[in-house]
Amino acid sequence: MDLKDKIVGLALAALIALVGWNLKETWTMKEQVFKLQQGQVILSKQIKQVKNTVKSFKKKNKKKKKKDDK
């Protein structure tokens, strides 16, 4: 019985260690996903700004071109 108790205790210790490691990795991945989402929001805002800038630049060039044609 003594050897059996040691094996069971060792197995439980290994299981607890594995669960703890898994939780740590899961938390780390959650933080990374959160950072990626924040980066995605920032990139989306930057894309919108660039898109609006390009649109306004095209409008100005179109108006200028019409003016020059007259």
N, C-alpha and C positions, 0 to 999 in steps of 0.2 A: 504493500500500500504506500509506502514511503516514496518509492520511485515513481509510482503512478501520480502521486500528489505533486511531485516536482515537475513532471512532464506537463501536467494540467496547468500548473502555475506558470511555467515557461511559455506554454501556448497562450495563456491569457495575457501575459505580459507582451508577447509578440503581437497579439491582436490589438491590444490597447495602443501600442506604439504605432502600428499600421494605421489605425483609425485617426490617431493624432496627426500623423504625417499627411494623411489624406485630407483632413480638415485644413491644415496649413496650406497645402497646395491649392485646394479649392478657394480659399480666401485670397491667395495671391492671384489666382486667375480672375477672380471677381474684381480685384483692384485693377488689373490690366485691362479688362473689358470696360470698366468705368472710364479709365484714361483714354481708351480708344474711342469711346462714345463722345467724350468731351472734345477730342481732336476732330471727330467727324462733324460736330456742331460748328466748330471754329472754321473748318474747311468749307462747310456749306455756306456760312456767312461770307467768307472771302470770295467764293465762287459767285454768289449773288451780287456782291459789289463789283466784281470784274465784269460780269454780264451786263449790269446796268451802265457801267462806264463805257463798254464797247457799244451798247445801244445808243447812248448819247453821242458818242464820237461819230457813229454812222449817221445819225440825224444831222449833226453839224456839217459833216462832209456832203451830205445830200443837199442841204440848204445852200451850202457854198457853191456846189456844182451847178445848181439851178440858177443861182445869182450870176455866176460866171457865164452861163449859156445865154443869158439875156443880153 
